[in-house]
Amino acid sequence: RGDLERAEEVARHGLSLVEDAPPARPPALAVLARIVLRSGRVDDALALSMRAMADLEAHGAEEGEALVRLVHAEALAASGNRAEAERAISAACKHLTDVASRIHREDWKTTYFENIEEHAATLALARSWGLSP
């Protein structure tokens, strides 16, 4: 079996472990959505990312909020909804800059933007679409 099939199994199992923990669900859903998206099942990935966003808005997230927002923008783009994807990635960038505004040391702020994979990927995706993060 392929790596993506095994990854999806593991992600689905992980999701089953946090179904009763609403703040832990959004990043688990986002991980699963990303795997499903990489498997080429765009509609399923979009549905998962939309569920992750709904859970995020309703319950927040213990961690992984940036990943949830990034994967949602990626799934929207893959589904052909570029305008909505651009709005989503812009909102993701705004979230990152809002959090970063509370970081007072410039070196820590740089680390926050550049050394956390999903943060750097969010900004890079926005730039690649001609948006100003």
DSSP file with accessible surface (Angstrom, degrees, kcal/mol):
  #  RESIDUE AA STRUCTURE BP1 BP2  ACC     N-H-->O    O-->H-N    N-H-->O    O-->H-N    TCO  KAPPA ALPHA  PHI   PSI    X-CA   Y-CA   Z-CA
    1    1 A R              0   0  196      0, 0.0     2,-0.0     0, 0.0     0, 0.0   0.000 360.0 360.0 360.0 151.2    0.0    0.0    0.0
    2    2 A G     >  -     0   0   39      1,-0.1     4,-2.0     4,-0.0     5,-0.2  -0.221 360.0-113.0 -75.1 162.1    1.1    3.5   -0.7
    3    3 A D  H  > S+     0   0  146      1,-0.2     4,-2.8     2,-0.2     5,-0.2   0.872 116.7  54.2 -61.2 -38.3    2.3    6.0    1.8
    4    4 A L  H  > S+     0   0   70      2,-0.2     4,-2.6     1,-0.2    -1,-0.2   0.886 106.2  52.0 -67.1 -36.2   -0.7    8.2    1.4
    5    5 A E  H  > S+     0   0  107      2,-0.2     4,-2.1     1,-0.2    -1,-0.2   0.932 113.5  43.6 -63.2 -45.9   -3.1    5.3    2.1
    6    6 A R  H  X S+     0   0  135     -4,-2.0     4,-2.4     2,-0.2    -2,-0.2   0.911 112.6  52.9 -66.1 -40.8   -1.2    4.5    5.3
    7    7 A A  H  X S+     0   0   35     -4,-2.8     4,-2.8     1,-0.2    -2,-0.2   0.908 108.5  50.6 -61.0 -40.8   -1.0    8.2    6.3
    8    8 A E  H  X S+     0   0   28     -4,-2.6     4,-2.9     2,-0.2     5,-0.2   0.919 109.1  51.3 -64.8 -41.5   -4.8    8.5    5.8
    9    9 A E  H  X S+     0   0   75     -4,-2.1     4,-2.3     2,-0.2    -2,-0.2   0.931 112.9  45.3 -57.3 -48.1   -5.4    5.4    8.0
   10   10 A V  H  X S+     0   0   75     -4,-2.4     4,-2.8     2,-0.2    -2,-0.2   0.915 113.4  49.7 -64.7 -42.4   -3.2    6.9   10.7
   11   11 A A  H  X S+     0   0   12     -4,-2.8     4,-2.6     2,-0.2    -2,-0.2   0.901 110.6  49.8 -64.6 -40.9   -4.9   10.3   10.4
   12   12 A R  H  X S+     0   0  109     -4,-2.9     4,-2.2     2,-0.2    -1,-0.2   0.906 111.4  49.3 -64.8 -39.3   -8.3    8.8   10.6
   13   13 A H  H  X S+     0   0  115     -4,-2.3     4,-1.4    -5,-0.2    -2,-0.2   0.939 110.8  50.2 -63.5 -45.7   -7.3    6.9   13.7
   14   14 A G  H  X S+     0   0   29     -4,-2.8     4,-0.7     1,-0.2     3,-0.4   0.911 109.4  51.5 -57.9 -42.5   -5.9   10.1   15.2
   15   15 A L  H >X S+     0   0   11     -4,-2.6     3,-1.2     1,-0.2     4,-0.6   0.912 104.5  56.6 -61.8 -40.2   -9.1   11.9   14.4
   16   16 A S  H 3< S+     0   0   70     -4,-2.2     3,-0.5     1,-0.3     4,-0.3   0.827 102.6  56.9 -62.3 -28.2  -11.2    9.2   16.1
   17   17 A L  H 3< S+     0   0  123     -4,-1.4    -1,-0.3    -3,-0.4    -2,-0.2   0.710 113.7  37.7 -75.2 -20.6   -9.1    9.7   19.3
   18   18 A V  H X< S+     0   0   33     -3,-1.2     3,-2.3    -4,-0.7     6,-0.2   0.298  78.9 109.2-115.2  10.5  -10.1   13.4   19.5
   19   19 A E  T 3< S+     0   0   60     -4,-0.6    -1,-0.1    -3,-0.5    -2,-0.1   0.844  85.5  45.6 -55.7 -34.2  -13.7   13.3   18.3
   20   20 A D  T 3  S+     0   0  162     -4,-0.3    -1,-0.3     1,-0.2    -2,-0.1   0.255 101.2  72.7 -94.3  13.4  -14.9   14.1   21.8
   21   21 A A    X>  -     0   0   36     -3,-2.3     3,-2.3     1,-0.1     4,-0.9  -0.753  64.8-170.8-125.8  80.8  -12.3   16.9   22.3
   22   22 A P  G >4 S+     0   0   37      0, 0.0     3,-0.9     0, 0.0    37,-0.2   0.822  82.1  53.9 -48.8 -41.4  -13.6   19.8   20.1
   23   23 A P  G 34 S+     0   0   44      0, 0.0    39,-2.0     0, 0.0    40,-0.5   0.731 110.1  49.3 -69.0 -15.7  -10.4   22.0   20.5
   24   24 A A  G <> S+     0   0   18     -3,-2.3     4,-1.0    -6,-0.2    -5,-0.1   0.620  96.2  74.3 -93.4 -12.6   -8.2   19.1   19.3
   25   25 A R  H <X S+     0   0   33     -3,-0.9     4,-3.0    -4,-0.9     5,-0.3   0.887  80.9  64.7 -71.2 -42.9  -10.3   18.3   16.3
   26   26 A P  H  > S+     0   0    0      0, 0.0     4,-2.4     0, 0.0    -1,-0.2   0.924 106.3  41.5 -53.9 -48.6   -9.5   21.1   13.9
   27   27 A P  H  > S+     0   0   23      0, 0.0     4,-2.5     0, 0.0     5,-0.2   0.895 114.5  52.8 -67.8 -32.2   -5.8   20.3   13.4
   28   28 A A  H  X S+     0   0   22     -4,-1.0     4,-2.1     1,-0.2   -13,-0.2   0.925 111.4  46.6 -65.3 -41.4   -6.6   16.5   13.2
   29   29 A L  H  X S+     0   0    0     -4,-3.0     4,-3.0     1,-0.2    -1,-0.2   0.888 111.0  52.9 -64.8 -38.8   -9.2   17.3   10.5
   30   30 A A  H  X S+     0   0    1     -4,-2.4     4,-2.5    -5,-0.3    -2,-0.2   0.906 107.7  50.1 -65.3 -41.3   -6.6   19.5    8.7
   31   31 A V  H  X S+     0   0   65     -4,-2.5     4,-2.1     2,-0.2    -1,-0.2   0.945 113.7  46.0 -61.1 -46.2   -4.0   16.8    8.6
   32   32 A L  H  X S+     0   0    0     -4,-2.1     4,-2.7     1,-0.2     5,-0.2   0.928 111.3  52.5 -62.9 -43.3   -6.5   14.4    7.2
   33   33 A A  H  X S+     0   0    0     -4,-3.0     4,-2.8     1,-0.2    -1,-0.2   0.908 108.4  50.9 -60.0 -41.3   -7.7   17.0    4.7
   34   34 A R  H  X S+     0   0   37     -4,-2.5     4,-2.4     2,-0.2    -1,-0.2   0.916 111.4  47.2 -64.6 -41.7   -4.1   17.6    3.5
   35   35 A I  H  X S+     0   0   24     -4,-2.1     4,-1.2     2,-0.2    -2,-0.2   0.939 113.6  47.6 -63.8 -45.9   -3.5   13.9    3.0
   36   36 A V  H  <>S+     0   0    0     -4,-2.7     5,-2.0     1,-0.2     3,-0.3   0.903 111.0  52.3 -62.9 -40.0   -6.8   13.4    1.1
   37   37 A L  H ><5S+     0   0   32     -4,-2.8     3,-2.0     1,-0.2    -1,-0.2   0.931 107.9  50.6 -62.2 -44.0   -6.0   16.5   -1.0
   38   38 A R  H 3<5S+     0   0  163     -4,-2.4    -1,-0.2     1,-0.3    -2,-0.2   0.729 104.0  60.0 -67.8 -19.4   -2.6   15.0   -1.9
   39   39 A S  T 3<5S-     0   0   45     -4,-1.2    -1,-0.3    -3,-0.3    -2,-0.2   0.462 121.1-111.0 -83.1  -4.5   -4.4   11.8   -2.8
   40   40 A G  T < 5S+     0   0   57     -3,-2.0     2,-1.3    -4,-0.2     3,-0.2   0.521  79.7 128.6  89.0   8.4   -6.3   13.8   -5.4
   41   41 A R     >< +     0   0   84     -5,-2.0     4,-2.4     1,-0.2     5,-0.2  -0.619  26.8 167.5 -97.5  76.6   -9.7   13.7   -3.7
   42   42 A V  H  >  +     0   0   40     -2,-1.3     4,-2.9     1,-0.2     5,-0.2   0.891  69.7  51.0 -61.7 -47.0  -10.4   17.4   -3.8
   43   43 A D  H  > S+     0   0  130      1,-0.2     4,-2.3     2,-0.2    -1,-0.2   0.916 112.9  46.4 -61.0 -42.5  -14.1   17.3   -2.9
   44   44 A D  H  > S+     0   0   83      2,-0.2     4,-2.3     1,-0.2    -1,-0.2   0.903 112.9  50.1 -65.0 -41.7  -13.4   15.2    0.2
   45   45 A A  H  X S+     0   0    0     -4,-2.4     4,-2.7     2,-0.2    -2,-0.2   0.914 110.1  50.3 -63.1 -41.9  -10.5   17.3    1.2
   46   46 A L  H  X S+     0   0   29     -4,-2.9     4,-2.6     2,-0.2     5,-0.2   0.929 109.7  50.4 -63.2 -43.5  -12.6   20.5    0.9
   47   47 A A  H  X S+     0   0   61     -4,-2.3     4,-2.1     1,-0.2    -1,-0.2   0.922 112.7  47.0 -61.1 -41.9  -15.4   19.0    3.0
   48   48 A L  H  X S+     0   0   22     -4,-2.3     4,-2.4     2,-0.2    -1,-0.2   0.911 112.4  48.9 -65.6 -42.3  -12.8   18.0    5.7
   49   49 A S  H  X S+     0   0    2     -4,-2.7     4,-2.5     2,-0.2    -2,-0.2   0.877 110.1  51.8 -68.1 -34.1  -11.2   21.5    5.6
   50   50 A M  H  X S+     0   0  104     -4,-2.6     4,-2.5     2,-0.2    -1,-0.2   0.906 109.9  49.2 -67.5 -38.1  -14.6   23.1    5.9
   51   51 A R  H  X S+     0   0   96     -4,-2.1     4,-2.7    -5,-0.2    -2,-0.2   0.911 110.4  51.4 -65.1 -40.7  -15.4   21.0    8.9
   52   52 A A  H  X S+     0   0    1     -4,-2.4     4,-2.6     1,-0.2    -2,-0.2   0.924 111.3  47.2 -61.7 -43.9  -12.0   21.9   10.4
   53   53 A M  H  X S+     0   0   22     -4,-2.5     4,-2.7     2,-0.2    -2,-0.2   0.907 111.3  50.9 -65.0 -41.1  -12.8   25.6    9.9
   54   54 A A  H  X S+     0   0   51     -4,-2.5     4,-2.3     2,-0.2    -2,-0.2   0.928 112.8  46.1 -62.7 -43.1  -16.3   25.3   11.4
   55   55 A D  H  X>S+     0   0   20     -4,-2.7     4,-3.2     2,-0.2     5,-0.5   0.901 111.5  52.6 -64.9 -40.0  -14.8   23.5   14.4
   56   56 A L  H  X5S+     0   0    9     -4,-2.6     4,-2.1     1,-0.2    -2,-0.2   0.935 112.3  44.5 -60.4 -46.7  -12.1   26.1   14.7
   57   57 A E  H  <5S+     0   0  146     -4,-2.7    -1,-0.2     1,-0.2    -2,-0.2   0.869 120.1  41.5 -66.8 -35.6  -14.7   29.0   14.6
   58   58 A A  H  <5S+     0   0   69     -4,-2.3    -2,-0.2    -5,-0.2    -1,-0.2   0.861 136.0   9.4 -80.3 -36.7  -17.0   27.2   17.1
   59   59 A H  H  <5S-     0   0   93     -4,-3.2    -3,-0.2     1,-0.3    -2,-0.2   0.459  90.8-132.7-125.4  -8.0  -14.5   25.8   19.6
   60   60 A G     << -     0   0   29     -4,-2.1     2,-0.3    -5,-0.5    -1,-0.3  -0.278  30.4 -91.7  75.1-170.3  -11.0   27.3   18.9
   61   61 A A        -     0   0   27      1,-0.1   -37,-0.2   -35,-0.1     4,-0.1  -0.997   6.5-140.5-145.1 141.1   -8.0   25.0   18.7
   62   62 A E  S    S-     0   0  141    -39,-2.0     2,-0.3    -2,-0.3   -38,-0.1   0.868  89.2 -29.4 -64.7 -37.7   -5.5   23.9   21.3
   63   63 A E  S    S+     0   0  154    -40,-0.5    -1,-0.3    -3,-0.1     0, 0.0  -0.957 112.1  65.0-164.7 170.5   -2.8   24.3   18.6
   64   64 A G     >  +     0   0   20     -2,-0.3     4,-2.1    -3,-0.1     5,-0.2   0.630  51.1 138.5  84.7  13.6   -2.5   24.0   14.8
   65   65 A E  H  > S+     0   0   51      1,-0.2     4,-2.3     2,-0.2     5,-0.2   0.903  72.3  53.4 -60.2 -40.0   -4.7   26.9   13.9
   66   66 A A  H  > S+     0   0    6      1,-0.2     4,-2.5     2,-0.2    -1,-0.2   0.903 108.0  50.4 -63.0 -39.4   -2.3   28.1   11.2
   67   67 A L  H  > S+     0   0   26      2,-0.2     4,-2.8     1,-0.2     5,-0.3   0.918 108.5  52.7 -64.2 -42.5   -2.3   24.6    9.6
   68   68 A V  H  X S+     0   0    1     -4,-2.1     4,-2.0     1,-0.2    -2,-0.2   0.945 112.7  44.3 -57.2 -47.7   -6.2   24.5    9.6
   69   69 A R  H  X S+     0   0   49     -4,-2.3     4,-2.0     2,-0.2    -1,-0.2   0.904 114.3  49.2 -67.1 -41.3   -6.3   27.9    7.8
   70   70 A L  H  X S+     0   0    1     -4,-2.5     4,-2.5     2,-0.2    -2,-0.2   0.943 111.4  47.7 -63.7 -49.0   -3.6   26.9    5.3
   71   71 A V  H  X S+     0   0    1     -4,-2.8     4,-2.8     1,-0.2     5,-0.2   0.886 109.3  54.7 -63.7 -36.5   -5.1   23.6    4.4
   72   72 A H  H  X S+     0   0   23     -4,-2.0     4,-2.6    -5,-0.3    -1,-0.2   0.945 109.3  46.9 -62.9 -43.9   -8.5   25.2    3.9
   73   73 A A  H  X S+     0   0    0     -4,-2.0     4,-2.5     1,-0.2    -2,-0.2   0.915 112.5  50.5 -63.3 -41.4   -7.0   27.7    1.5
   74   74 A E  H  X S+     0   0   49     -4,-2.5     4,-2.5     2,-0.2    -1,-0.2   0.915 111.4  47.7 -62.5 -42.6   -5.2   24.9   -0.4
   75   75 A A  H  X S+     0   0    0     -4,-2.8     4,-1.8     2,-0.2    -2,-0.2   0.905 111.1  50.8 -67.5 -40.5   -8.4   22.9   -0.7
   76   76 A L  H  <>S+     0   0    9     -4,-2.6     5,-2.1    -5,-0.2     4,-0.3   0.931 111.9  47.7 -60.8 -45.2  -10.4   25.9   -1.9
   77   77 A A  H ><5S+     0   0   31     -4,-2.5     3,-1.7     1,-0.2    -2,-0.2   0.925 110.4  51.3 -62.1 -44.4   -7.8   26.6   -4.5
   78   78 A A  H 3<5S+     0   0   52     -4,-2.5    -1,-0.2     1,-0.3    -2,-0.2   0.822 105.5  56.9 -63.4 -29.1   -7.7   22.9   -5.6
   79   79 A S  T 3<5S-     0   0   45     -4,-1.8    -1,-0.3    -5,-0.2    -2,-0.2   0.512 121.8-107.4 -80.4  -4.3  -11.5   23.0   -6.0
   80   80 A G  T < 5S+     0   0   64     -3,-1.7     2,-1.3    -4,-0.3     3,-0.2   0.468  84.3 124.6  93.6   3.3  -11.2   25.9   -8.4
   81   81 A N     >< +     0   0   71     -5,-2.1     4,-2.4    -6,-0.2     5,-0.2  -0.543  25.2 160.1 -96.6  70.3  -12.5   28.5   -6.0
   82   82 A R  H  >  +     0   0  108     -2,-1.3     4,-2.8     1,-0.2     5,-0.2   0.880  68.3  54.3 -62.7 -40.6   -9.6   30.8   -6.3
   83   83 A A  H  > S+     0   0   50     -3,-0.2     4,-2.0     1,-0.2    -1,-0.2   0.940 112.8  42.9 -61.8 -45.0  -11.4   33.9   -5.0
   84   84 A E  H  > S+     0   0   70      2,-0.2     4,-2.5     1,-0.2    -1,-0.2   0.883 112.6  54.4 -68.4 -35.9  -12.5   32.2   -1.8
   85   85 A A  H  X S+     0   0    0     -4,-2.4     4,-2.7     2,-0.2     5,-0.2   0.910 107.5  50.3 -62.9 -40.9   -9.0   30.6   -1.5
   86   86 A E  H  X S+     0   0   59     -4,-2.8     4,-2.3     2,-0.2    -1,-0.2   0.901 110.4  49.4 -65.7 -39.3   -7.4   34.1   -1.7
   87   87 A R  H  X S+     0   0  144     -4,-2.0     4,-2.4    -5,-0.2    -2,-0.2   0.921 112.2  49.4 -63.4 -40.9   -9.8   35.4    1.0
   88   88 A A  H  X S+     0   0   15     -4,-2.5     4,-2.2     2,-0.2    -2,-0.2   0.912 112.4  45.4 -66.0 -43.2   -8.9   32.4    3.2
   89   89 A I  H  X S+     0   0    0     -4,-2.7     4,-2.5     2,-0.2    -1,-0.2   0.881 111.8  53.0 -71.7 -32.7   -5.2   32.8    2.8
   90   90 A S  H  X S+     0   0   54     -4,-2.3     4,-2.4    -5,-0.2    -2,-0.2   0.923 110.1  47.8 -64.2 -42.2   -5.5   36.5    3.4
   91   91 A A  H  X S+     0   0   45     -4,-2.4     4,-2.5     2,-0.2    -2,-0.2   0.891 110.4  52.6 -64.2 -38.2   -7.4   35.8    6.6
   92   92 A A  H  X S+     0   0    3     -4,-2.2     4,-2.2     2,-0.2    -2,-0.2   0.917 109.9  48.0 -63.2 -42.9   -4.7   33.2    7.6
   93   93 A C  H  X S+     0   0    4     -4,-2.5     4,-2.7     2,-0.2     5,-0.2   0.910 110.1  52.3 -63.6 -41.3   -2.0   35.8    7.1
   94   94 A K  H  X S+     0   0  121     -4,-2.4     4,-2.7     1,-0.2    -2,-0.2   0.919 107.8  51.9 -61.6 -42.5   -4.0   38.4    9.1
   95   95 A H  H  X S+     0   0   41     -4,-2.5     4,-2.3     1,-0.2    -1,-0.2   0.936 110.6  48.2 -59.0 -46.0   -4.2   35.8   11.9
   96   96 A L  H  X S+     0   0    1     -4,-2.2     4,-2.8     1,-0.2    -2,-0.2   0.924 113.2  46.5 -61.4 -44.3   -0.5   35.3   11.8
   97   97 A T  H  X S+     0   0   52     -4,-2.7     4,-1.8     2,-0.2    -1,-0.2   0.865 109.7  54.8 -69.8 -32.1    0.3   39.0   11.9
   98   98 A D  H  < S+     0   0   65     -4,-2.7     4,-0.4    -5,-0.2    -1,-0.2   0.930 112.4  43.1 -63.8 -44.4   -2.2   39.6   14.7
   99   99 A V  H >< S+     0   0   33     -4,-2.3     3,-1.8     1,-0.2    -2,-0.2   0.941 112.8  52.9 -65.3 -44.3   -0.4   36.9   16.8
  100  100 A A  H >< S+     0   0    2     -4,-2.8     3,-2.2     1,-0.3    -1,-0.2   0.800  94.4  70.6 -63.4 -26.7    3.0   38.3   15.8
  101  101 A S  T 3< S+     0   0   75     -4,-1.8    -1,-0.3     1,-0.3    -2,-0.2   0.735  94.8  55.9 -64.5 -18.2    2.0   41.8   16.9
  102  102 A R  T <  S+     0   0  164     -3,-1.8     2,-0.6    -4,-0.4    -1,-0.3   0.451  87.6  90.9 -91.5  -1.3    2.1   40.5   20.5
  103  103 A I    <   -     0   0   35     -3,-2.2     6,-0.1    -4,-0.2    -3,-0.0  -0.861  55.8-174.4 -95.8 119.6    5.7   39.3   20.1
  104  104 A H        +     0   0  164     -2,-0.6     2,-0.5     4,-0.0    -1,-0.1   0.762  59.4  79.2 -91.4 -25.4    8.0   42.2   21.1
  105  105 A R     >  -     0   0  120      1,-0.2     4,-2.1     2,-0.0     5,-0.2  -0.729  69.3-148.3 -86.7 126.4   11.4   40.8   20.2
  106  106 A E  H  > S+     0   0  122     -2,-0.5     4,-2.6     1,-0.2     5,-0.2   0.865  96.6  55.1 -62.5 -36.9   12.2   41.0   16.5
  107  107 A D  H  > S+     0   0   78      1,-0.2     4,-2.1     2,-0.2    -1,-0.2   0.898 109.8  47.0 -66.6 -35.6   14.3   37.9   16.4
  108  108 A W  H  > S+     0   0  144      2,-0.2     4,-2.5     1,-0.2    -1,-0.2   0.885 110.8  52.5 -70.1 -37.5   11.4   35.9   17.9
  109  109 A K  H  X S+     0   0   46     -4,-2.1     4,-2.2     2,-0.2    -2,-0.2   0.919 109.0  49.8 -63.7 -42.3    9.0   37.4   15.5
  110  110 A T  H  X S+     0   0   59     -4,-2.6     4,-2.9     1,-0.2     5,-0.4   0.930 110.9  49.7 -60.8 -44.2   11.3   36.4   12.6
  111  111 A T  H  X>S+     0   0   65     -4,-2.1     4,-2.5     1,-0.2     5,-0.5   0.915 108.1  54.2 -59.9 -42.9   11.4   32.9   14.0
  112  112 A Y  H  <5S+     0   0   30     -4,-2.5     4,-0.4     1,-0.2    -1,-0.2   0.908 117.1  35.9 -58.7 -43.5    7.6   32.8   14.3
  113  113 A F  H  <5S+     0   0   41     -4,-2.2    -2,-0.2    -5,-0.1    -1,-0.2   0.866 129.6  29.0 -79.5 -36.8    7.2   33.7   10.6
  114  114 A E  H  <5S+     0   0  130     -4,-2.9    -3,-0.2    -5,-0.2    -2,-0.2   0.752 118.8  45.2-101.5 -26.9   10.1   31.8    9.1
  115  115 A N  T  <5S+     0   0  115     -4,-2.5     2,-0.7    -5,-0.4    -3,-0.2   0.492  90.6  81.8-104.8  -4.7   10.8   28.8   11.2
  116  116 A I  S >><S-     0   0   61     -5,-0.5     4,-2.5    -4,-0.4     3,-0.7  -0.917  76.7-142.2-100.6 116.3    7.4   27.4   11.8
  117  117 A E  H 3> S+     0   0  151     -2,-0.7     4,-2.6     1,-0.3     5,-0.2   0.858  95.0  44.8 -51.1 -50.2    6.6   25.4    8.7
  118  118 A E  H 3> S+     0   0   55      2,-0.2     4,-1.8     1,-0.2    -1,-0.3   0.828 113.2  52.3 -70.3 -26.0    2.9   26.2    8.3
  119  119 A H  H <> S+     0   0   16     -3,-0.7     4,-2.2     2,-0.2    -2,-0.2   0.953 112.5  43.8 -69.9 -49.4    3.5   29.9    9.0
  120  120 A A  H  X S+     0   0   34     -4,-2.5     4,-2.6     1,-0.2    -2,-0.2   0.905 114.3  51.1 -61.4 -40.8    6.2   30.1    6.4
  121  121 A A  H  X S+     0   0   36     -4,-2.6     4,-2.6    -5,-0.3    -1,-0.2   0.878 107.8  52.9 -66.1 -36.8    4.0   28.1    3.9
  122  122 A T  H  X S+     0   0    1     -4,-1.8     4,-2.3     2,-0.2    -2,-0.2   0.951 112.7  43.3 -61.9 -49.1    1.1   30.4    4.5
  123  123 A L  H  X S+     0   0   13     -4,-2.2     4,-2.4     1,-0.2    -2,-0.2   0.906 114.0  51.2 -65.3 -40.5    3.1   33.5    3.7
  124  124 A A  H  X S+     0   0   53     -4,-2.6     4,-2.6     2,-0.2    -1,-0.2   0.903 109.4  50.2 -64.8 -40.7    4.7   31.8    0.7
  125  125 A L  H  X S+     0   0   33     -4,-2.6     4,-1.4     2,-0.2     6,-0.2   0.939 110.1  50.2 -64.6 -43.8    1.4   30.8   -0.7
  126  126 A A  H ><>S+     0   0    1     -4,-2.3     5,-2.8     1,-0.2     3,-0.6   0.938 112.5  47.1 -58.2 -46.4    0.0   34.3   -0.3
  127  127 A R  H ><5S+     0   0  149     -4,-2.4     3,-2.0     1,-0.2    -1,-0.2   0.895 107.3  56.4 -62.7 -39.7    3.0   35.7   -2.1
  128  128 A S  H 3<5S+     0   0   84     -4,-2.6    -1,-0.2     1,-0.3    -2,-0.2   0.766 106.6  51.1 -65.9 -22.8    2.8   33.1   -4.9
  129  129 A W  T <<5S-     0   0   42     -4,-1.4    -1,-0.3    -3,-0.6    -2,-0.2   0.287 123.6-106.3 -93.1   7.2   -0.7   34.3   -5.5
  130  130 A G  T < 5S+     0   0   69     -3,-2.0     2,-0.3     1,-0.3    -3,-0.2   0.688  76.4 136.5  78.7  17.9    0.4   37.9   -5.7
  131  131 A L      < -     0   0   42     -5,-2.8    -1,-0.3    -6,-0.2    -2,-0.1  -0.690  56.8-123.2 -97.0 154.3   -1.1   38.8   -2.3
  132  132 A S              0   0  118     -2,-0.3    -5,-0.0     1,-0.2    -9,-0.0  -0.847 360.0 360.0 -98.8 110.1    0.7   40.9    0.3
  133  133 A P              0   0   50      0, 0.0    -1,-0.2     0, 0.0   -36,-0.1   0.870 360.0 360.0 -70.2 360.0    0.9   39.0    3.5
